[in-house]
Amino acid sequence: MAKIPKNRSDKDMMQGFEEEETLSEVLLRKERQAEDRARAQAAQEPPADLARAGLTSAQVDELGRALLELKLSLAQEGVQQYRLKIQRMGRQVIITAT
């Protein structure tokens, strides 16, 4: 039987020891990686479509709010089936619900 050395530091005693990864550590690591990937995806701005290439994000938001208001007012009037007709007259773009 080998003799056990005395007066060793913690660092000396743990030398060469490799701790095995537990199931909970693996699951936590995978969860953190999934969260990091989700954050990275959310941070990426989606590519601009050709149809709205000239609009800023604020203008797109404003247009979305206006269309939502139109949809809500049509719903209050009881109109459920409608189509949006888009016309351009000079420097104006007119969206009409028909």
N, C-alpha and C positions, 0 to 999 in steps of 0.2 A: 504494500500500500504506500502511495506517495505521501510525503510529508506535506502538510498544509502550511504555506508560508504565513507568517504573522506580520502585523503592523503594515499592511498594505493599504493604500488609499483607495477610495471608491473607483477612481479612474483606472487604477491598476487591476482591480478585481473585475471590472466590466470590460476589460480589454478583450477583443475578439468575440464578444457576445453580440448576436444579432437577434433582435426581438421580432417575433412573427407578427404579421398584421392580423388583427382580429376581424371578425365579420362586421362588427359595428364600425370599425375604422374604415373598412372597405366601403360600406354603405354611405358613411358620412362623406368620404372623399368623392364618391360618384355623385352624391347629391350636390356638393359644392361645385363640381365640374358642370353639372347640368344648369345650376343657377348662373354660373359664369357665362356659359354659352347663351343662355336666355338673355342676360344683360347685354352681351355683345350684339346679339341679333336685334334687340330693341334699340340699341344705340345707333345702329346703321339706318340711315335714312333710305327709304325705298327709292329706286330709280324713278326719275320723272318720265311720265308717258309723253309721247310725242304730242298728244292732243293738249296737254296742259304745260308744255315746256316753258311758256312765257309767264306762268303764274308763280308767285311766291307762296310759301306755305301759309302765310296769313291770308292771302287772297283765296286760297283753296278752302281754308277754314270758314271764311266769310261766305263764300258761295255755298258751302255745305250747310251752314246755318240757315241761309235764305231758302234753300230747297227744303230743308226740314220744316221751316215755318209754313211753306206752301203746302207740304204734305199734311201737316196738322190742320190747317184751315180747310183743306179739302175733306179731311176726315170728319171735321165738325159739321160740314155741310152735308155729309152723308155720301159723298162721292167716293166710291171704292175702285172703280175701273177708270183709269185715265192714262193718257199718254202725254209726254212732254214734247212739245214742238219747239224747235230752236230756229230762230230767224236772225239774220243780220241785216240791219238797216243803217247804212252809213257807218258811223262809229259806235253804234249800239248793238248789243246782242240781247235779243228778247226771248225769254223762255215762257211759253204759254202752255197751260195744262188744258188738254182737250179731251 
